[in-house]
């Protein structure tokens, strides 16, 4: 079930994200706010109870200070990742680059938590890292050949992704330690990492206002037409009776708002799966599963949206994929227990 949530939700989320980025590249803050607000509102039903003076939050199992640390890091990571898409970072490169978190996760795990990894695990992670670097350099060379201004924006986007990658690795390890100490509180983590982050968006009030205006100016389209633009839903729409499709065709919504709604719903499904896996697997294994999901999204993005993908990027993608398989094989081997 967890894998279904991650692969189904996250891959669908990438599709809606690419539509939004193509039509409104600078709307990263609005996308992030929509995702956080949806998850927070949905989680209220599990974490709000009625007290003597009205509704109040239930006591937390994990100290609220721990959640505040995770919230701060998670918010920064989410904003940086979405902002990077506005700096000439293609969605395929975005997917590949974020896979480089494995090497950072491994280094921090060894340095901070004193973890030890097998040779196969190290080789797998190094292949993934080499693939990320190769794909990045291939995209960078294409940017240089096009326009120097685009190159400056491109490396700004790479810097944002790099900072987000390091912070994300640290956050994963902190989550792992927290769940080991206080139990598998994945639902509590899902709610508080989004609910407590909402006040941070006040810093982006002006940008959010401009982005809302841009979304309101997007073309009006019938609901039936929007459904037909979604790969899987388009096939399902053909099976819907004609009277129902006629009713859906009578309702019109702004295109960008429709895809933002799809984005926040699929993001919720995706992170619900990720949080559940965090509670049953190590941080490094979670990164492995997410890399496989990213590879699936990468192939879809290239084929469906016909994104530019050079030879170096293809080799880099192959290294990421095979490195992930090598690590997966190493992680499946049972460790030999030593008698004291």
FIDREN-124787 format. One record per residue (C-alpha): residue number from 1; residue in one letter; x, y, z. Coordinates in steps of 0.02 Angstrom, whole numbers, padded with zeros to 5 digits. Example, Ala and Ser with C-alpha at 12.3 -4.5 7.8 and 13.67 -1.06 7.14 Angstrom:
// FIDREN-124787
MILO   n res      X      Y      Z
MILO   1   a  00615 -00225  00390
MILO   2   s  00684 -00053  00357
// end
This chain:
// FIDREN-124787
MILO   n res      X      Y      Z
MILO   1   x  00000  00000  00000
MILO   2   x  00143  00118  00044
MILO   3   x  00227  00092 -00125
MILO   4   x  00060  00122 -00213
MILO   5   x  00040  00288 -00122
MILO   6   x  00218  00342 -00162
MILO   7   x  00225  00290 -00345
MILO   8   x  00045  00335 -00388
MILO   9   x  00035  00499 -00294
MILO  10   x  00211  00563 -00329
MILO  11   x  00212  00522 -00515
MILO  12   x  00041  00605 -00539
MILO  13   x  00107  00753 -00440
MILO  14   x  00254  00773 -00560
MILO  15   x  00133  00783 -00707
MILO  16   x  00028  00922 -00630
MILO  17   x  00186  01012 -00572
MILO  18   x  00258  01014 -00747
MILO  19   x  00097  01087 -00817
MILO  20   x  00102  01226 -00686
MILO  21   x  00287  01261 -00712
MILO  22   x  00269  01271 -00901
MILO  23   x  00125  01396 -00888
MILO  24   x  00181  01493 -00733
MILO  25   x  00367  01462 -00695
MILO  26   x  00375  01583 -00548
MILO  27   x  00229  01510 -00448
MILO  28   x  00333  01401 -00333
MILO  29   x  00274  01486 -00172
MILO  30   x  00090  01468 -00217
MILO  31   x  00113  01284 -00258
MILO  32   x  00203  01255 -00092
MILO  33   x  00069  01350  00005
MILO  34   x -00070  01251 -00077
MILO  35   x  00015  01087 -00032
MILO  36   x  00045  01137  00149
MILO  37   x -00129  01210  00176
MILO  38   x -00217  01055  00106
MILO  39   x -00118  00933  00214
MILO  40   x -00142  01040  00370
MILO  41   x -00331  01057  00346
MILO  42   x -00350  00871  00311
MILO  43   x -00251  00827  00468
MILO  44   x -00359  00932  00585
MILO  45   x -00485  00790  00599
MILO  46   x -00354  00679  00682
MILO  47   x -00272  00809  00794
MILO  48   x -00411  00924  00855
MILO  49   x -00526  00883  01001
MILO  50   x -00662  00979  01091
MILO  51   x -00616  01049  01260
MILO  52   x -00708  01150  01390
MILO  53   x -00684  01313  01293
MILO  54   x -00696  01245  01116
MILO  55   x -00582  01155  00995
MILO  56   x -00400  01125  01043
MILO  57   x -00253  01024  00980
MILO  58   x -00227  00853  01057
MILO  59   x -00068  00825  01160
MILO  60   x  00078  00767  01051
MILO  61   x  00177  00607  01078
MILO  62   x  00334  00688  01007
MILO  63   x  00389  00850  01094
MILO  64   x  00328  01001  00998
MILO  65   x  00507  01069  00991
MILO  66   x  00558  00919  00885
MILO  67   x  00417  00954  00764
MILO  68   x  00465  01138  00756
MILO  69   x  00643  01091  00702
MILO  70   x  00575  00973  00568
MILO  71   x  00446  01103  00513
MILO  72   x  00578  01237  00488
MILO  73   x  00691  01123  00385
MILO  74   x  00546  01046  00288
MILO  75   x  00475  01216  00243
MILO  76   x  00643  01282  00181
MILO  77   x  00673  01124  00079
MILO  78   x  00501  01131 -00002
MILO  79   x  00515  01315 -00046
MILO  80   x  00692  01296 -00117
MILO  81   x  00644  01146 -00224
MILO  82   x  00493  01235 -00299
MILO  83   x  00587  01400 -00322
MILO  84   x  00725  01311 -00419
MILO  85   x  00601  01267 -00557
MILO  86   x  00589  01453 -00597
MILO  87   x  00776  01465 -00636
MILO  88   x  00787  01369 -00800
MILO  89   x  00793  01201 -00710
MILO  90   x  00699  01072 -00814
MILO  91   x  00589  00946 -00724
MILO  92   x  00697  00797 -00780
MILO  93   x  00854  00879 -00711
MILO  94   x  00759  00927 -00554
MILO  95   x  00714  00743 -00529
MILO  96   x  00891  00680 -00562
MILO  97   x  00978  00810 -00453
MILO  98   x  00869  00775 -00302
MILO  99   x  00922  00593 -00313
MILO 100   x  01096  00649 -00262
MILO 101   x  01035  00658 -00083
MILO 102   x  01091  00478 -00059
MILO 103   x  01276  00523 -00044
MILO 104   x  01238  00666  00076
MILO 105   x  01126  00552  00178
MILO 106   x  01261  00418  00187
MILO 107   x  01397  00542  00238
MILO 108   x  01290  00621  00374
MILO 109   x  01236  00449  00436
MILO 110   x  01417  00393  00451
MILO 111   x  01478  00554  00533
MILO 112   x  01333  00593  00650
MILO 113   x  01249  00425  00686
MILO 114   x  01410  00322  00666
MILO 115   x  01324  00207  00539
MILO 116   x  01422  00080  00437
MILO 117   x  01381  00034  00258
MILO 118   x  01431 -00115  00151
MILO 119   x  01543 -00099 -00002
MILO 120   x  01395 -00132 -00118
MILO 121   x  01296  00007 -00036
MILO 122   x  01441  00128 -00055
MILO 123   x  01465  00080 -00239
MILO 124   x  01279  00101 -00273
MILO 125   x  01274  00274 -00194
MILO 126   x  01432  00329 -00287
MILO 127   x  01354  00276 -00453
MILO 128   x  01198  00376 -00413
MILO 129   x  01303  00528 -00369
MILO 130   x  01407  00511 -00527
MILO 131   x  01247  00502 -00630
MILO 132   x  01179  00660 -00550
MILO 133   x  01342  00754 -00584
MILO 134   x  01350  00694 -00765
MILO 135   x  01170  00742 -00802
MILO 136   x  01194  00912 -00720
MILO 137   x  01352  00950 -00821
MILO 138   x  01264  00897 -00981
MILO 139   x  01120  01018 -00947
MILO 140   x  01243  01155 -00896
MILO 141   x  01338  01141 -01061
MILO 142   x  01176  01157 -01159
MILO 143   x  01131  01314 -01058
MILO 144   x  01302  01392 -01096
MILO 145   x  01279  01362 -01282
MILO 146   x  01111  01450 -01277
MILO 147   x  01124  01607 -01174
MILO 148   x  01238  01676 -01038
MILO 149   x  01091  01750 -00945
MILO 150   x  01006  01582 -00941
MILO 151   x  01169  01506 -00877
MILO 152   x  01171  01623 -00726
MILO 153   x  00992  01577 -00684
MILO 154   x  01032  01393 -00712
MILO 155   x  01174  01391 -00585
MILO 156   x  01066  01490 -00463
MILO 157   x  00938  01350 -00476
MILO 158   x  01075  01219 -00449
MILO 159   x  01132  01311 -00293
MILO 160   x  00954  01311 -00225
MILO 161   x  00937  01124 -00258
MILO 162   x  01106  01089 -00175
MILO 163   x  01057  01179 -00015
MILO 164   x  00889  01090 -00014
MILO 165   x  00974  00922 -00040
MILO 166   x  01090  00942  00110
MILO 167   x  00949  01004  00222
MILO 168   x  00835  00862  00165
MILO 169   x  00967  00731  00209
MILO 170   x  00987  00805  00383
MILO 171   x  00799  00810  00405
MILO 172   x  00785  00626  00357
MILO 173   x  00911  00574  00489
MILO 174   x  00827  00682  00621
MILO 175   x  00660  00602  00579
MILO 176   x  00737  00429  00592
MILO 177   x  00807  00465  00766
MILO 178   x  00643  00543  00822
MILO 179   x  00539  00393  00769
MILO 180   x  00660  00273  00853
MILO 181   x  00642  00367  01017
MILO 182   x  00455  00407  01017
MILO 183   x  00381  00273  00905
MILO 184   x  00310  00276  00729
MILO 185   x  00210  00438  00739
MILO 186   x  00199  00463  00551
MILO 187   x  00025  00542  00552
MILO 188   x  00074  00665  00688
MILO 189   x  00230  00708  00590
MILO 190   x  00132  00733  00430
MILO 191   x  00013  00856  00515
MILO 192   x  00134  00960  00617
MILO 193   x  00267  00978  00482
MILO 194   x  00133  01065  00377
MILO 195   x  00020  01148  00505
MILO 196   x  00160  01237  00600
MILO 197   x  00237  01297  00436
MILO 198   x  00086  01398  00378
MILO 199   x  00137  01560  00468
MILO 200   x  00302  01559  00372
MILO 201   x  00206  01600  00212
MILO 202   x  00172  01776  00279
MILO 203   x  00349  01816  00222
MILO 204   x  00293  01781  00043
MILO 205   x  00128  01875  00049
MILO 206   x  00168  01993 -00096
MILO 207   x  00232  01852 -00209
MILO 208   x  00079  01746 -00167
MILO 209   x -00037  01890 -00212
MILO 210   x  00047  01912 -00382
MILO 211   x  00040  01727 -00416
MILO 212   x -00145  01718 -00373
MILO 213   x -00176  01858 -00499
MILO 214   x -00081  01760 -00633
MILO 215   x -00182  01603 -00597
MILO 216   x -00345  01702 -00610
MILO 217   x -00291  01759 -00784
MILO 218   x -00265  01580 -00846
MILO 219   x -00391  01521 -00977
MILO 220   x -00560  01453 -00926
MILO 221   x -00587  01273 -00980
MILO 222   x -00730  01148 -00955
MILO 223   x -00696  01015 -00823
MILO 224   x -00717  00880 -00955
MILO 225   x -00579  00957 -01062
MILO 226   x -00461  00967 -00913
MILO 227   x -00491  00784 -00872
MILO 228   x -00449  00735 -01050
MILO 229   x -00279  00822 -01032
MILO 230   x -00229  00705 -00889
MILO 231   x -00151  00544 -00959
MILO 232   x -00243  00413 -00854
MILO 233   x -00399  00516 -00823
MILO 234   x -00414  00546 -01009
MILO 235   x -00435  00360 -01038
MILO 236   x -00556  00345 -00892
MILO 237   x -00658  00493 -00958
MILO 238   x -00696  00394 -01116
MILO 239   x -00788  00266 -01008
MILO 240   x -00896  00396 -00920
MILO 241   x -01076  00405 -00986
MILO 242   x -01109  00548 -01106
MILO 243   x -01240  00635 -00994
MILO 244   x -01113  00650 -00852
MILO 245   x -00979  00717 -00970
MILO 246   x -01105  00846 -01033
MILO 247   x -01134  00905 -00854
MILO 248   x -00947  00916 -00824
MILO 249   x -00929  01012 -00987
MILO 250   x -01049  01144 -00923
MILO 251   x -00934  01191 -00779
MILO 252   x -00782  01296 -00819
MILO 253   x -00630  01326 -00709
MILO 254   x -00465  01416 -00733
MILO 255   x -00339  01291 -00800
MILO 256   x -00200  01332 -00676
MILO 257   x -00316  01322 -00525
MILO 258   x -00378  01152 -00583
MILO 259   x -00201  01083 -00599
MILO 260   x -00151  01162 -00433
MILO 261   x -00295  01067 -00351
MILO 262   x -00233  00907 -00433
MILO 263   x -00058  00947 -00375
MILO 264   x -00102  00971 -00191
MILO 265   x -00210  00814 -00185
MILO 266   x -00079  00703 -00267
MILO 267   x  00056  00784 -00157
MILO 268   x -00044  00732 -00004
MILO 269   x -00056  00553 -00067
MILO 270   x  00131  00555 -00103
MILO 271   x  00189  00622  00065
MILO 272   x  00067  00510  00158
MILO 273   x  00158  00362  00080
MILO 274   x  00329  00439  00117
MILO 275   x  00285  00472  00300
MILO 276   x  00220  00295  00321
MILO 277   x  00380  00226  00247
MILO 278   x  00484  00338  00361
MILO 279   x  00404  00251  00509
MILO 280   x  00448  00075  00449
MILO 281   x  00615  00099  00357
MILO 282   x  00782  00184  00379
MILO 283   x  00818  00354  00303
MILO 284   x  00935  00279  00173
MILO 285   x  00809  00146  00118
MILO 286   x  00677  00282  00103
MILO 287   x  00796  00376 -00012
MILO 288   x  00814  00219 -00118
MILO 289   x  00626  00201 -00144
MILO 290   x  00610  00386 -00183
MILO 291   x  00749  00372 -00311
MILO 292   x  00657  00233 -00401
MILO 293   x  00500  00339 -00398
MILO 294   x  00597  00486 -00467
MILO 295   x  00667  00378 -00607
MILO 296   x  00489  00327 -00654
MILO 297   x  00435  00509 -00653
MILO 298   x  00589  00554 -00756
MILO 299   x  00546  00432 -00895
MILO 300   x  00366  00494 -00897
MILO 301   x  00421  00677 -00904
MILO 302   x  00539  00645 -01050
MILO 303   x  00417  00542 -01152
MILO 304   x  00256  00638 -01117
MILO 305   x  00320  00817 -01115
MILO 306   x  00461  00784 -01242
MILO 307   x  00590  00872 -01133
MILO 308   x  00764  00901 -01204
MILO 309   x  00877  00761 -01144
MILO 310   x  01055  00747 -01210
MILO 311   x  01173  00599 -01215
MILO 312   x  01257  00645 -01051
MILO 313   x  01090  00660 -00963
MILO 314   x  01040  00487 -01027
MILO 315   x  01203  00410 -00964
MILO 316   x  01179  00500 -00798
MILO 317   x  01002  00432 -00783
MILO 318   x  01064  00256 -00817
MILO 319   x  01197  00273 -00681
MILO 320   x  01065  00334 -00558
MILO 321   x  00954  00186 -00600
MILO 322   x  01088  00051 -00590
MILO 323   x  01164  00128 -00434
MILO 324   x  00994  00117 -00352
MILO 325   x  00977 -00067 -00401
MILO 326   x  01149 -00107 -00330
MILO 327   x  01106 -00024 -00166
MILO 328   x  00937 -00113 -00164
MILO 329   x  01022 -00283 -00184
MILO 330   x  01146 -00242 -00045
MILO 331   x  01008 -00187  00073
MILO 332   x  00913 -00350  00048
MILO 333   x  01059 -00454  00114
MILO 334   x  01032 -00502  00296
MILO 335   x  01174 -00447  00408
MILO 336   x  01269 -00585  00498
MILO 337   x  01241 -00570  00685
MILO 338   x  01396 -00584  00795
MILO 339   x  01389 -00671  00964
MILO 340   x  01457 -00574  01111
// end
